[in-house]
Amino acid sequence: MINVNNLGMHFGQQVLFEDVTFQLNKGNRYGLVGANGSGKSTLLRILSGETQAESGDISYPSSIKFGVLNQDHFSFDNTAILDVVLMGKPLLWDALQKKKKLIEAGDLTEEGGEQLAELEMAIGDQGGYNAESDASMMLAGLGIETNKQRDLLNTLSGGYKLRVLLAQCLFSEPDFLLLDEPTNHLDLMSIIWLESYLCDFKGTCLIISHDQAFLDHICTHVVDIDFETIKIYTGNYLEFLEAKALDALQKEKEIAQQEKKKEDLQQFITRFKAKATKARQANSKAKQLDKMEDIVIKRSSHVAPKFAFDIIRPSGKMVYEANGLSKSFGDLTVLKDISFKMERGEKLAVIGVNGIGKSTLLKILARQIEPSSGEVTVGHEVQPGYCPQDHHELIKEGSTPYEWLYSFSPGETIGTIRGLLGRVLIQGDDIKKATESLSGGESARLIFSRIMLQKPNLLLLDEPTNHMDIESLEALSDALQSYKGSIICVSHDRSFIERFATSILELRHDGHDLFKGTYQEFLQFKGIDYFDRSVQSLDKRKQVSKKDDTLQNKERRELSKKVSRLGKQITKQELNIASLEQRIEEADTRLGDTAIYLEKNKKKLEEELASKKSLEEKLESALAEWELMIQEKEKLESTLAS
């Protein structure tokens, strides 16, 4: 158990959190959520001891072992990938290296033999005889094939290097796992593997992630940083959203009740303060009113950027025509014979299993790399704006957000540049901080400020939702939906793709298809969901017989009818609930009249109170029925979708 008492932290003039007390219990898996800049990473660093809090204290078990994802892969560049993972257990690694030196030295002396025996015992105590197979399985689960695991780390791309460091962290077998956005560089199958691993993990986890499906699958609790405080909710992410919405509603009710009470007191004071017989009561009410403290709601850290992508001019009708595109890196063929046409206004999602070449295709279209064979014909007046998966490809170190953005349009006014940065929530002193110190969310939003500045008519987006908080993701989805230009996007976020995609380019090992329609329509036509986390092998298609297909269509129609009927019942019940709430509000108004409390109106008061109680019971019952209907409808919709 970890106890946090009266913790406080500021960032400049901004209060991240103050005077917070909570505990993290063994065996629980906590998702750490909050807006970009709310203090999530800061809290992780405080708990790991990397950063000192401004106030408060933390008590740990004396023998606790932390597992923190190492971000410095450069120090391991010339080390074999498997060895990097084995280094996660320093005592084991040290014993293995000493054993290796003794054996390589040859002809063991008696003293050397004793040393070797001691090392063998140490290796056995550290689980060393299964270590290589365990480490290899972790790497394979994270998408690094067995035949690559003896290569040096520097043979991998930045994203895959971070997978190796994640494996190193997990291999260390910590008591308390602290992970900051571990899914950002993982494909769907690796995310599924990580979910399974974490659900079996016996220690405690505290994980920052903006992947809602990931949090839904792993969380037993959610730690929410908002309103300058920290609160822990029980349940997964969806349950957290419901509980937080209920909290907000309850707070609003408390404020409304307090305001009503103040109003009643003030009316009493105004009415009776001049009457000698009531002066004492009026003074008492005035003192009561003075003592009432306002319920203060502190500012929320959830602020959405204002994305809006305009175009200077439309492109020609044809945007891209790709013919026979192939790309190889050495002996590895990533893309093979890809051909498709894209027209103006089309919003294309590129989907497929891991390693199929989605990002490579985007880089070819963005002129970042050249194809090994084939060609791309670019349409008339096509002006692309590119957002790479690795933001460092565009944002170089040694600059500031203001300098970086200004460099793309030096003729613009200071006000225009500052205004664009403000719209993506880079404000105040943040516009002058070093680009290398930007968070993932800040660097993503900075790239989109450049796109807003340049107004391209084609957007090439490679995993644009990585690092983005919920508010930024929603704002980006809305902006892409209303964008008048063309889009080609790679994303592992199904709900994001569903918001705006009008066409689907499916890449497979045995070919590719361009489907004109939404992802839901693609799903119904193709019968395979590339975003379904329960699928164990996305590149193995199920062969469904005509008979089975007919049966599925019949079942789908029946389910659709049930969903439709439930929808009508839900609407009817919502009208009933609204009516009951209105009648309760009217009863409150009547009960707010002080005249009803006079002795002569005693019977009327009793009737009103009984009527209100009856209405409240009916409302409670109606809400319960409504909730059951909603759950049943969601269950049927989930079955229908699958």
Secondary structure, DSSP 8 states (H G I E B T S, - for coil): -EEEEEEEEEETTEEEEEEEEEEE-TT-EEEEE--TTSSHHHHHHHHHTSS--SEEEEE--TT--EEE----GGGGTTSBHHHHHHTTSHHHHHHHHHHHHHHHH-S--HHHHHHHHHHHHHHHHTTTTTHHHHHHHHHHHTT--GGGTTSBGGGS-HHHHHHHHHHHHHHT--SEEEEESTTTT--HHHHHHHHHHHHH--SEEEEE---HHHHHHH-SEEEEEETTEEEEEES-HHHHHHHHHHHHHHHHHHHHHHHHHHHHHHHHHHHHTT-GGGHHHHHHHHHHHHH---------S----------SS---SEEEEEEEEEEEETTEEEEEEEEEEEETT-EEEEE-STTSSHHHHHHHHTTSS--SEEEEEE-TT--EEEE-SSGGGTS-SS--HHHHHHTT-TTS-HHHHHHHHHHTT--GGGGGS-GGG--HHHHHHHHHHHHHHH--SEEEEESTTTT--HHHHHHHHHHHHH-SSEEEEE-S-HHHHHHH-SEEEEEETTEEEEEES-HHHHHHHH---TT-TT-S-TTS-----HHHHHHHHHHHHHHHHHHHHHHHHHHHHHHHHHHHHHHHHHHHHHHT-GGGGSGGGHHHHHHHHHHHHHHHHHHHHHHHHHHHHHHHHHHHHHHHH-
